[in-house]
Amino acid sequence: MQVDPESARTVAAVLDEGSFEGAARRLLLTPSAVSQRIKTLEQQLGRILLVRSKPARATEAGEAVARFGRQVALLERDAIAGFGLAGEAEGARVRIPLAVNADSMATWFLTPLARLSERHDVEFDLHRDDQNFTARLLESGTVMAAVTSESEPVGGCRVEALGALRYVAAASPAFARRWFPEGVTADALSLAPFVDFDRRDLMQQDWLRARGVDPWAVPRHHVPASADFSIAVELGLGWALLPVPHAEPGLADGRLVRLDDAETTSPLFWQQWNLRSELLDAIAAEIRAAAGRVLR
């Protein structure tokens, strides 16, 4: 049994674009041609690969085929570059899906991608999720590499430590005066609202629990955007654990005050497909260098 590489790349394109029509536009095919490729491959494998929903979703077999399709595209790009034809060959540009947590994206992750885009014909497709969940996108084959909190390598991947992103508990001066007039005590923390970024990110809940506070009884505001999250804290909507790179300007000019002297750290790791690819290795090297300048 063989999997046609072009058909596998078509499966990946449908998942990337969310529909047969989107994949057709990307691959310069008709929607019926895309549908026929998928149907033929499903018949050959005896497996349903895609759930025809909006957006299209992969079955377990479809995830494996899509991963193979993305690997073929990556290796093909490396081969073309090795021939010295990258600038001449049609379709030499390759899409690189990566998973990253929101705080890394907002503080240090985009800078190395900008440098890479100056040197390589590449399209980055970023998937944002909490660092505790980005590894799942590797397992499914949705992304080629991820910034994750998991130190154990996902199957078929290799892992290396990047460092730890530091956080400080901070609030606006007016908020601190209102809610913590007697200091940041457990009683005060049980009443003072905090700003929550992601319902799956439990860092702040763990911070409260370590100080003897039931986090689920504390009022909170949900602000699911990194820049707006920091602004909400500066405006006095609530306190929050802020990444040190975000908090430092506000702490320096008085827009923010620290609630204590402690720092919370979140260890981060880089996991990528265990595939010999010059492009993927170049991305990893640039990510490592950027992380080394920002992370502890």
KOLTOR-423074 format. One line per field, with one value per residue: x, y, z of N, C-alpha, C in turn; residue number from 1. Coordinates in nm, 2 decimals. Example, Ala and Ser with C-alpha at 12.3 -4.5 7.8 and 13.67 -1.06 7.14 Angstrom:
BEGIN
neast <- 1.32,1.28
nnorth <- -0.57,-0.22
nup <- 0.78,0.71
caeast <- 1.23,1.37
canorth <- -0.45,-0.11
caup <- 0.78,0.71
ceast <- 1.32,1.29
cnorth <- -0.33,0.00
cup <- 0.78,0.79
resi <- 1,2
END
This chain:
BEGIN
neast <- 0.08,0.06,0.10,0.01,0.21,0.12,-0.15,-0.15,-0.05,-0.26,-0.46,-0.35,-0.36,-0.64,-0.71,-0.55,-0.66,-0.92,-1.13,-1.25,-1.27,-1.10,-0.86,-0.84,-0.80,-0.55,-0.39,-0.42,-0.62,-0.93,-1.23,-1.36,-1.15,-0.98,-1.16,-1.18,-0.92,-0.90,-1.11,-1.02,-0.79,-0.89,-1.04,-0.83,-0.69,-0.88,-1.00,-1.17,-1.07,-1.12,-1.35,-1.63,-1.70,-1.75,-1.52,-1.33,-1.24,-0.99,-0.98,-0.84,-0.68,-0.66,-0.51,-0.26,-0.20,-0.20,0.02,0.23,0.21,0.28,0.54,0.66,0.64,0.81,1.06,1.09,1.12,1.37,1.52,1.50,1.62,1.87,1.95,2.00,1.80,1.60,1.50,1.40,1.22,0.88,0.65,0.83,0.82,0.74,0.50,0.51,0.38,0.35,0.33,0.26,0.27,0.07,0.19,0.47,0.45,0.38,0.60,0.86,0.88,0.81,1.01,1.24,1.11,1.06,1.32,1.39,1.22,1.33,1.54,1.46,1.23,0.94,0.63,0.48,0.26,0.09,-0.02,-0.19,-0.19,-0.23,0.07,0.07,-0.07,0.01,0.17,0.00,-0.08,0.14,0.13,-0.09,-0.01,-0.06,0.11,0.46,0.65,0.68,0.65,0.65,0.54,0.61,0.86,0.91,0.96,0.73,0.60,0.80,0.93,1.19,1.33,1.43,1.55,1.44,1.45,1.31,1.02,0.96,0.73,0.55,0.35,0.12,-0.03,-0.24,-0.15,-0.37,-0.56,-0.42,-0.41,-0.69,-0.77,-0.58,-0.52,-0.42,-0.21,-0.10,-0.28,-0.42,-0.69,-0.75,-0.68,-0.88,-1.09,-1.02,-1.05,-0.92,-0.74,-0.81,-0.66,-0.68,-0.90,-0.79,-0.54,-0.38,-0.20,-0.23,-0.43,-0.29,-0.10,-0.26,-0.36,-0.13,-0.10,-0.29,-0.56,-0.88,-0.90,-1.12,-1.33,-1.27,-1.34,-1.32,-1.20,-1.23,-1.00,-0.90,-0.66,-0.33,-0.20,-0.42,-0.48,-0.26,-0.31,-0.56,-0.49,-0.32,-0.51,-0.66,-0.85,-0.81,-0.58,-0.29,-0.07,0.20,0.40,0.75,0.89,0.67,0.58,0.78,0.82,0.59,0.62,0.85,0.78,0.57,0.31,0.24,0.25,0.42,0.29,0.41,0.75,0.83,0.89,0.73,0.80,0.79,0.88,1.00,1.00,1.14,0.99,1.02,0.96,1.13,1.31,1.53,1.60,1.71,1.58,1.40,1.58,1.72,1.52,1.48,1.73,1.73,1.52,1.62,1.83,1.69,1.53,1.73,1.81,1.60,1.47,1.50
nnorth <- -0.12,0.22,0.57,0.83,1.11,1.37,1.35,1.33,1.58,1.73,1.66,1.78,2.04,2.09,2.07,2.28,2.51,2.48,2.40,2.24,2.41,2.62,2.48,2.42,2.67,2.73,2.52,2.56,2.42,2.27,2.26,2.02,1.85,1.84,1.71,1.47,1.37,1.33,1.15,0.93,0.85,0.79,0.56,0.39,0.35,0.26,0.40,0.67,1.00,1.27,1.47,1.60,1.88,2.22,2.42,2.18,1.87,1.64,1.29,1.03,0.88,1.06,1.27,1.14,1.11,1.38,1.48,1.33,1.45,1.71,1.67,1.57,1.80,1.97,1.83,1.83,2.10,2.14,1.98,2.11,2.35,2.26,2.19,2.43,2.57,2.71,2.97,2.97,2.76,2.68,2.70,2.67,2.80,2.72,2.62,2.67,2.54,2.63,2.60,2.80,2.95,3.22,3.43,3.40,3.46,3.72,3.85,3.76,3.58,3.64,3.80,3.64,3.50,3.70,3.76,3.52,3.51,3.69,3.56,3.32,3.16,3.13,3.06,3.13,2.97,3.03,2.87,2.95,2.86,2.75,2.69,2.44,2.28,2.29,2.09,1.89,1.96,1.90,1.62,1.56,1.62,1.87,2.08,2.15,2.21,2.32,2.56,2.46,2.35,2.10,1.86,1.61,1.43,1.44,1.16,1.08,1.32,1.56,1.73,2.03,2.24,2.57,2.77,2.98,3.16,3.45,3.57,3.83,3.93,4.18,4.51,4.80,5.11,5.24,5.04,4.86,5.02,5.03,4.76,4.63,4.76,4.69,4.53,4.25,4.01,3.69,3.71,3.95,3.89,3.70,3.85,4.05,4.12,3.94,3.94,3.72,3.53,3.30,3.03,2.79,2.82,2.78,2.91,3.15,3.07,2.87,3.02,3.17,2.96,2.87,3.06,3.02,3.06,3.00,2.96,2.95,3.08,3.35,3.66,3.74,3.87,3.80,3.83,3.78,3.84,3.92,4.19,4.35,4.23,4.31,4.59,4.60,4.54,4.76,4.96,4.91,4.71,4.46,4.25,4.07,3.80,3.90,3.87,3.93,4.09,4.23,4.37,4.52,4.80,4.93,4.90,5.05,5.31,5.37,5.30,5.05,4.84,4.61,4.31,4.14,4.04,3.81,3.59,3.42,3.13,2.99,2.71,2.66,2.47,2.36,2.17,1.97,1.81,1.50,1.51,1.53,1.83,2.11,2.36,2.35,2.30,2.54,2.72,2.63,2.70,2.98,3.03,2.93,3.11,3.36,3.30,3.27,3.53,3.64,3.47,3.32
nup <- 0.00,-0.09,-0.04,-0.22,-0.27,-0.36,-0.32,-0.05,0.03,-0.06,0.12,0.35,0.27,0.25,0.52,0.62,0.50,0.56,0.40,0.09,-0.12,-0.05,-0.04,-0.31,-0.43,-0.33,-0.43,-0.70,-0.84,-0.94,-0.73,-0.76,-0.85,-0.63,-0.45,-0.58,-0.57,-0.29,-0.24,-0.40,-0.26,-0.01,-0.08,-0.17,0.07,0.24,0.44,0.60,0.56,0.60,0.78,0.65,0.72,0.84,0.97,0.76,0.91,1.04,1.05,1.26,1.09,0.88,1.00,1.01,0.74,0.66,0.80,0.68,0.42,0.47,0.56,0.32,0.16,0.29,0.27,0.00,-0.06,0.07,-0.10,-0.35,-0.28,-0.24,-0.49,-0.59,-0.71,-0.58,-0.62,-0.87,-0.91,-0.95,-0.69,-0.48,-0.24,0.09,0.33,0.68,0.95,1.29,1.65,1.93,2.25,2.38,2.53,2.46,2.19,2.20,2.32,2.24,2.02,1.76,1.64,1.57,1.36,1.17,1.09,0.98,0.76,0.59,0.48,0.38,0.15,0.28,0.44,0.73,0.95,1.22,1.51,1.79,2.13,2.47,2.65,2.77,2.60,2.34,2.25,2.17,1.92,1.78,1.80,1.65,1.40,1.30,1.32,1.26,1.45,1.79,2.06,2.38,2.71,2.77,2.85,2.78,2.48,2.21,2.03,1.76,1.75,1.85,2.13,2.30,2.56,2.60,2.79,3.06,3.08,3.26,3.52,3.68,3.96,3.92,3.94,3.88,4.04,4.16,4.18,4.35,4.59,4.64,4.68,4.83,5.09,5.33,5.27,5.06,5.13,5.21,5.26,5.13,4.86,4.81,4.75,4.56,4.22,3.94,3.62,3.36,3.11,2.95,2.97,3.00,3.10,3.39,3.55,3.71,3.89,4.02,4.15,4.33,4.48,4.61,4.79,4.97,4.89,4.75,4.42,4.25,4.36,4.34,4.20,3.84,3.53,3.19,2.94,2.64,2.48,2.42,2.42,2.50,2.74,2.91,2.90,3.03,3.29,3.35,3.34,3.56,3.58,3.70,3.89,3.77,3.66,3.49,3.19,3.24,3.04,2.94,3.16,3.26,3.15,3.24,3.52,3.55,3.49,3.67,3.60,3.68,3.97,4.17,4.33,4.50,4.58,4.45,4.17,3.91,3.72,3.39,3.25,2.92,2.61,2.30,2.06,1.77,1.46,1.42,1.19,0.92,0.81,0.65,0.65,0.87,1.08,1.06,1.14,1.41,1.51,1.50,1.67,1.91,1.96,1.99,2.21,2.40,2.44,2.58,2.76,3.08
caeast <- 0.00,0.14,0.03,0.05,0.25,0.04,-0.28,-0.13,-0.04,-0.39,-0.53,-0.30,-0.41,-0.78,-0.71,-0.49,-0.75,-1.05,-1.24,-1.21,-1.26,-0.98,-0.74,-0.84,-0.74,-0.41,-0.32,-0.45,-0.70,-1.08,-1.27,-1.39,-1.02,-0.94,-1.25,-1.15,-0.80,-0.93,-1.19,-0.94,-0.69,-0.97,-1.07,-0.71,-0.65,-0.99,-1.02,-1.22,-0.96,-1.17,-1.49,-1.68,-1.76,-1.70,-1.41,-1.30,-1.16,-0.92,-0.99,-0.70,-0.60,-0.63,-0.40,-0.13,-0.17,-0.16,0.16,0.31,0.20,0.36,0.68,0.70,0.66,0.93,1.18,1.10,1.17,1.51,1.59,1.51,1.72,2.00,1.98,2.03,1.69,1.49,1.45,1.34,1.12,0.75,0.61,0.94,0.78,0.67,0.42,0.56,0.29,0.41,0.24,0.33,0.18,0.04,0.29,0.59,0.42,0.37,0.72,0.99,0.87,0.79,1.13,1.32,1.04,1.08,1.46,1.39,1.14,1.42,1.64,1.40,1.09,0.86,0.51,0.46,0.12,0.10,-0.13,-0.17,-0.26,-0.16,0.19,0.04,-0.15,0.07,0.23,-0.11,-0.09,0.24,0.09,-0.19,0.05,-0.11,0.22,0.59,0.73,0.60,0.69,0.56,0.59,0.64,1.00,0.91,0.93,0.62,0.64,0.85,0.99,1.30,1.30,1.54,1.51,1.46,1.46,1.19,0.96,0.93,0.61,0.54,0.21,0.12,-0.16,-0.22,-0.14,-0.50,-0.62,-0.35,-0.46,-0.83,-0.80,-0.48,-0.48,-0.34,-0.11,-0.15,-0.31,-0.51,-0.83,-0.77,-0.68,-1.00,-1.19,-0.97,-1.07,-0.80,-0.77,-0.77,-0.63,-0.72,-0.96,-0.71,-0.42,-0.41,-0.09,-0.28,-0.50,-0.19,-0.04,-0.36,-0.37,-0.01,-0.12,-0.40,-0.68,-0.95,-0.90,-1.25,-1.42,-1.22,-1.39,-1.22,-1.24,-1.17,-0.95,-0.82,-0.57,-0.21,-0.19,-0.53,-0.47,-0.18,-0.37,-0.66,-0.42,-0.28,-0.63,-0.72,-0.96,-0.78,-0.44,-0.25,0.07,0.24,0.54,0.84,0.91,0.55,0.56,0.90,0.80,0.49,0.68,0.95,0.72,0.47,0.18,0.21,0.32,0.43,0.21,0.52,0.89,0.86,0.87,0.69,0.86,0.72,0.98,0.96,1.08,1.11,0.98,1.01,0.97,1.26,1.32,1.65,1.55,1.79,1.50,1.34,1.69,1.75,1.42,1.51,1.85,1.69,1.43,1.70,1.90,1.60,1.50,1.85,1.82,1.49,1.43,1.60
canorth <- 0.00,0.34,0.69,0.93,1.23,1.48,1.34,1.36,1.72,1.78,1.64,1.88,2.17,2.10,2.10,2.42,2.61,2.46,2.36,2.19,2.53,2.69,2.40,2.43,2.80,2.72,2.43,2.59,2.31,2.29,2.19,1.88,1.78,1.82,1.61,1.34,1.32,1.28,1.03,0.82,0.81,0.72,0.43,0.31,0.32,0.20,0.49,0.81,1.09,1.40,1.49,1.71,1.98,2.36,2.38,2.04,1.81,1.52,1.17,0.99,0.84,1.18,1.34,1.08,1.14,1.52,1.49,1.28,1.54,1.83,1.63,1.56,1.93,2.03,1.77,1.87,2.23,2.13,1.92,2.21,2.45,2.19,2.19,2.57,2.61,2.76,3.10,2.95,2.65,2.72,2.63,2.65,2.85,2.62,2.67,2.60,2.56,2.63,2.62,2.88,3.01,3.36,3.52,3.40,3.53,3.87,3.90,3.73,3.47,3.69,3.86,3.55,3.46,3.80,3.74,3.40,3.54,3.77,3.48,3.20,3.17,3.05,3.11,3.08,2.95,3.02,2.83,2.99,2.78,2.75,2.61,2.31,2.21,2.30,1.96,1.81,1.99,1.82,1.48,1.54,1.65,2.00,2.17,2.09,2.24,2.39,2.60,2.39,2.33,1.96,1.83,1.47,1.45,1.38,1.06,1.13,1.46,1.58,1.84,2.10,2.35,2.71,2.86,3.00,3.30,3.50,3.65,3.90,3.97,4.33,4.58,4.95,5.17,5.27,4.91,4.81,5.10,5.00,4.62,4.58,4.87,4.63,4.44,4.14,3.90,3.59,3.76,4.05,3.82,3.63,3.95,4.13,4.05,3.93,3.93,3.59,3.54,3.18,2.95,2.67,2.86,2.78,2.97,3.24,2.99,2.80,3.13,3.20,2.84,2.87,3.16,2.98,3.12,2.91,3.05,2.95,3.17,3.48,3.72,3.75,3.93,3.73,3.92,3.68,3.90,3.96,4.33,4.40,4.18,4.40,4.72,4.59,4.55,4.90,5.04,4.88,4.61,4.36,4.22,3.96,3.77,3.95,3.84,4.04,4.18,4.32,4.44,4.61,4.94,4.99,4.91,5.15,5.45,5.38,5.25,4.92,4.81,4.46,4.27,4.09,4.04,3.68,3.57,3.28,3.10,2.89,2.65,2.64,2.38,2.35,2.03,1.97,1.68,1.44,1.50,1.60,1.93,2.23,2.47,2.33,2.32,2.69,2.78,2.60,2.77,3.12,3.04,2.92,3.24,3.46,3.26,3.29,3.67,3.69,3.38,3.29
caup <- 0.00,-0.10,-0.03,-0.32,-0.20,-0.40,-0.25,0.10,0.04,-0.08,0.25,0.44,0.22,0.29,0.67,0.64,0.45,0.62,0.30,-0.04,-0.21,-0.01,-0.09,-0.46,-0.46,-0.29,-0.52,-0.84,-0.89,-0.92,-0.61,-0.79,-0.86,-0.49,-0.40,-0.64,-0.51,-0.15,-0.25,-0.45,-0.16,0.09,-0.14,-0.17,0.21,0.31,0.56,0.58,0.60,0.64,0.81,0.56,0.81,0.82,0.87,0.75,1.02,1.00,1.13,1.30,0.97,0.81,1.06,0.97,0.60,0.65,0.85,0.57,0.32,0.51,0.56,0.18,0.11,0.35,0.22,-0.14,-0.06,0.09,-0.21,-0.45,-0.24,-0.26,-0.63,-0.63,-0.79,-0.50,-0.67,-1.00,-0.92,-0.91,-0.57,-0.39,-0.11,0.17,0.45,0.80,1.07,1.42,1.76,2.02,2.35,2.35,2.59,2.38,2.07,2.23,2.38,2.17,1.92,1.62,1.60,1.49,1.24,1.08,1.04,0.89,0.64,0.51,0.42,0.32,0.10,0.37,0.49,0.87,0.99,1.36,1.59,1.93,2.23,2.60,2.64,2.82,2.50,2.20,2.20,2.11,1.78,1.72,1.79,1.54,1.27,1.26,1.32,1.25,1.57,1.89,2.19,2.47,2.85,2.79,2.83,2.72,2.34,2.15,1.94,1.63,1.77,1.94,2.22,2.36,2.65,2.56,2.91,3.13,3.08,3.40,3.54,3.81,3.99,3.91,3.93,3.88,4.18,4.22,4.21,4.47,4.70,4.68,4.72,4.92,5.18,5.44,5.21,4.98,5.22,5.15,5.26,5.02,4.73,4.78,4.70,4.45,4.09,3.86,3.48,3.32,2.97,2.88,3.07,3.01,3.16,3.53,3.63,3.82,3.99,4.10,4.23,4.44,4.57,4.69,4.90,5.06,4.84,4.66,4.30,4.18,4.43,4.32,4.07,3.74,3.40,3.09,2.83,2.57,2.39,2.50,2.44,2.57,2.87,2.98,2.91,3.12,3.42,3.37,3.36,3.69,3.58,3.79,3.89,3.69,3.64,3.36,3.16,3.28,2.93,2.92,3.28,3.30,3.12,3.33,3.65,3.56,3.49,3.77,3.57,3.75,4.09,4.20,4.45,4.59,4.52,4.39,4.03,3.87,3.59,3.31,3.16,2.78,2.53,2.16,2.00,1.63,1.39,1.41,1.04,0.88,0.72,0.67,0.68,1.00,1.17,1.06,1.22,1.54,1.56,1.52,1.79,2.03,1.98,2.04,2.35,2.49,2.48,2.65,2.86,3.19
ceast <- 0.09,0.05,0.09,0.09,0.16,-0.10,-0.27,-0.12,-0.18,-0.48,-0.48,-0.35,-0.56,-0.79,-0.65,-0.59,-0.89,-1.16,-1.17,-1.19,-1.13,-0.85,-0.73,-0.77,-0.59,-0.33,-0.34,-0.52,-0.85,-1.12,-1.31,-1.26,-0.97,-1.03,-1.21,-1.02,-0.82,-1.01,-1.11,-0.85,-0.77,-1.01,-0.95,-0.67,-0.76,-1.03,-1.08,-1.11,-1.01,-1.31,-1.53,-1.76,-1.71,-1.65,-1.40,-1.21,-1.10,-0.96,-0.85,-0.62,-0.57,-0.52,-0.26,-0.10,-0.13,-0.02,0.26,0.32,0.29,0.51,0.74,0.73,0.78,1.06,1.20,1.16,1.32,1.58,1.61,1.61,1.86,2.05,2.02,1.92,1.57,1.42,1.38,1.22,0.98,0.71,0.72,0.91,0.70,0.61,0.47,0.46,0.36,0.31,0.32,0.23,0.17,0.15,0.42,0.57,0.43,0.50,0.85,0.99,0.87,0.92,1.22,1.25,1.06,1.22,1.46,1.33,1.23,1.51,1.58,1.26,1.00,0.74,0.48,0.31,0.12,-0.03,-0.11,-0.25,-0.17,-0.04,0.17,-0.03,-0.09,0.13,0.12,-0.12,0.03,0.20,-0.01,-0.13,0.01,0.01,0.35,0.68,0.64,0.68,0.60,0.62,0.63,0.79,1.01,0.88,0.81,0.67,0.68,0.91,1.11,1.27,1.43,1.49,1.54,1.49,1.32,1.14,0.92,0.81,0.62,0.39,0.21,-0.02,-0.14,-0.21,-0.27,-0.57,-0.55,-0.40,-0.60,-0.84,-0.70,-0.43,-0.39,-0.24,-0.18,-0.17,-0.41,-0.65,-0.85,-0.77,-0.80,-1.11,-1.15,-0.99,-0.93,-0.84,-0.72,-0.76,-0.70,-0.78,-0.88,-0.58,-0.44,-0.29,-0.14,-0.35,-0.40,-0.12,-0.13,-0.36,-0.25,-0.01,-0.24,-0.54,-0.74,-0.97,-1.04,-1.35,-1.39,-1.29,-1.28,-1.28,-1.16,-1.13,-0.86,-0.74,-0.45,-0.20,-0.30,-0.53,-0.38,-0.24,-0.48,-0.61,-0.38,-0.40,-0.70,-0.83,-0.93,-0.63,-0.41,-0.11,0.10,0.38,0.63,0.87,0.79,0.54,0.66,0.87,0.70,0.54,0.78,0.89,0.60,0.33,0.14,0.29,0.32,0.35,0.30,0.65,0.92,0.83,0.83,0.75,0.79,0.83,0.92,1.06,1.04,1.11,0.96,1.01,1.11,1.29,1.44,1.61,1.64,1.70,1.45,1.46,1.73,1.65,1.45,1.63,1.82,1.60,1.52,1.78,1.82,1.56,1.61,1.86,1.71,1.46,1.54,1.67
cnorth <- 0.12,0.46,0.79,1.06,1.35,1.47,1.37,1.51,1.79,1.77,1.75,2.02,2.19,2.14,2.24,2.53,2.60,2.41,2.31,2.31,2.61,2.61,2.41,2.56,2.79,2.63,2.45,2.48,2.35,2.22,2.04,1.79,1.75,1.71,1.47,1.28,1.26,1.15,0.91,0.76,0.74,0.58,0.34,0.27,0.25,0.27,0.62,0.90,1.22,1.40,1.61,1.81,2.12,2.41,2.23,1.99,1.68,1.41,1.13,0.95,0.97,1.27,1.28,1.11,1.29,1.54,1.45,1.39,1.67,1.79,1.62,1.70,2.00,1.97,1.81,2.01,2.23,2.08,2.03,2.32,2.39,2.18,2.33,2.63,2.68,2.88,3.08,2.85,2.71,2.64,2.60,2.70,2.74,2.68,2.59,2.63,2.54,2.66,2.70,2.94,3.16,3.46,3.52,3.47,3.68,3.93,3.88,3.65,3.53,3.75,3.76,3.50,3.57,3.79,3.63,3.43,3.62,3.68,3.35,3.23,3.07,3.13,3.05,3.08,2.93,2.97,2.86,2.90,2.79,2.65,2.46,2.22,2.21,2.17,1.87,1.84,1.92,1.67,1.46,1.57,1.79,2.09,2.09,2.11,2.32,2.44,2.54,2.38,2.19,1.92,1.69,1.48,1.37,1.27,1.12,1.27,1.46,1.71,1.90,2.21,2.48,2.81,2.88,3.14,3.33,3.59,3.72,3.93,4.12,4.38,4.73,5.00,5.19,5.14,4.85,4.89,5.06,4.86,4.57,4.69,4.81,4.53,4.33,4.02,3.80,3.64,3.87,3.99,3.74,3.72,4.03,4.06,4.05,3.92,3.80,3.59,3.42,3.09,2.82,2.69,2.87,2.84,3.06,3.17,2.92,2.90,3.16,3.08,2.83,2.97,3.14,3.03,3.02,2.99,3.05,3.03,3.32,3.54,3.75,3.81,3.85,3.82,3.84,3.74,3.96,4.11,4.39,4.35,4.27,4.54,4.71,4.60,4.69,4.99,5.01,4.78,4.50,4.34,4.10,3.93,3.81,3.90,3.96,4.13,4.28,4.42,4.55,4.76,5.00,5.00,5.02,5.29,5.47,5.35,5.13,4.92,4.66,4.43,4.20,4.08,3.91,3.69,3.43,3.25,2.99,2.83,2.63,2.55,2.39,2.21,2.05,1.83,1.63,1.41,1.59,1.70,2.06,2.35,2.46,2.35,2.47,2.76,2.76,2.68,2.92,3.13,3.02,3.05,3.34,3.43,3.29,3.43,3.72,3.60,3.36,3.16
cup <- 0.00,-0.09,-0.13,-0.25,-0.23,-0.33,-0.11,0.12,0.02,0.05,0.34,0.40,0.26,0.44,0.70,0.61,0.50,0.52,0.17,-0.13,-0.18,-0.06,-0.24,-0.50,-0.44,-0.39,-0.67,-0.91,-0.88,-0.79,-0.64,-0.80,-0.72,-0.43,-0.45,-0.59,-0.37,-0.16,-0.30,-0.34,-0.05,0.04,-0.13,-0.03,0.29,0.44,0.52,0.64,0.66,0.67,0.73,0.64,0.77,0.95,0.87,0.87,0.98,1.10,1.18,1.18,0.89,0.87,1.02,0.83,0.58,0.69,0.74,0.46,0.35,0.52,0.41,0.13,0.16,0.29,0.07,-0.15,-0.03,-0.03,-0.32,-0.41,-0.26,-0.40,-0.68,-0.72,-0.71,-0.56,-0.80,-1.00,-0.87,-0.78,-0.47,-0.25,-0.04,0.29,0.57,0.91,1.20,1.53,1.87,2.12,2.33,2.41,2.51,2.25,2.09,2.27,2.30,2.05,1.78,1.56,1.52,1.36,1.13,1.01,0.94,0.76,0.54,0.43,0.35,0.26,0.18,0.41,0.63,0.90,1.14,1.42,1.74,2.02,2.36,2.58,2.69,2.71,2.36,2.15,2.14,1.96,1.71,1.70,1.68,1.40,1.22,1.24,1.31,1.37,1.66,2.00,2.29,2.61,2.87,2.76,2.77,2.57,2.30,2.05,1.80,1.63,1.85,2.01,2.27,2.45,2.59,2.67,2.97,3.12,3.22,3.40,3.67,3.83,4.00,3.90,3.91,4.02,4.24,4.26,4.34,4.60,4.74,4.74,4.82,5.02,5.29,5.40,5.13,5.06,5.15,5.15,5.15,4.88,4.70,4.73,4.58,4.32,4.02,3.71,3.43,3.16,2.90,2.99,3.09,3.08,3.31,3.61,3.74,3.93,4.08,4.20,4.35,4.53,4.66,4.80,4.98,5.02,4.74,4.53,4.24,4.24,4.41,4.19,3.97,3.61,3.30,2.97,2.75,2.46,2.46,2.53,2.53,2.72,2.96,3.00,3.02,3.27,3.45,3.40,3.49,3.69,3.68,3.80,3.80,3.70,3.50,3.32,3.19,3.16,2.91,3.04,3.31,3.27,3.22,3.48,3.66,3.56,3.58,3.73,3.64,3.88,4.11,4.33,4.55,4.51,4.44,4.24,4.00,3.74,3.52,3.22,3.02,2.70,2.39,2.11,1.85,1.58,1.39,1.26,1.00,0.77,0.75,0.71,0.83,1.11,1.17,1.15,1.37,1.60,1.59,1.65,1.91,2.06,2.04,2.18,2.44,2.53,2.57,2.78,2.96,3.15
resi <- 1,2,3,4,5,6,7,8,9,10,11,12,13,14,15,16,17,18,19,20,21,22,23,24,25,26,27,28,29,30,31,32,33,34,35,36,37,38,39,40,41,42,43,44,45,46,47,48,49,50,51,52,53,54,55,56,57,58,59,60,61,62,63,64,65,66,67,68,69,70,71,72,73,74,75,76,77,78,79,80,81,82,83,84,85,86,87,88,89,90,91,92,93,94,95,96,97,98,99,100,101,102,103,104,105,106,107,108,109,110,111,112,113,114,115,116,117,118,119,120,121,122,123,124,125,126,127,128,129,130,131,132,133,134,135,136,137,138,139,140,141,142,143,144,145,146,147,148,149,150,151,152,153,154,155,156,157,158,159,160,161,162,163,164,165,166,167,168,169,170,171,172,173,174,175,176,177,178,179,180,181,182,183,184,185,186,187,188,189,190,191,192,193,194,195,196,197,198,199,200,201,202,203,204,205,206,207,208,209,210,211,212,213,214,215,216,217,218,219,220,221,222,223,224,225,226,227,228,229,230,231,232,233,234,235,236,237,238,239,240,241,242,243,244,245,246,247,248,249,250,251,252,253,254,255,256,257,258,259,260,261,262,263,264,265,266,267,268,269,270,271,272,273,274,275,276,277,278,279,280,281,282,283,284,285,286,287,288,289,290,291,292,293,294,295,296
END
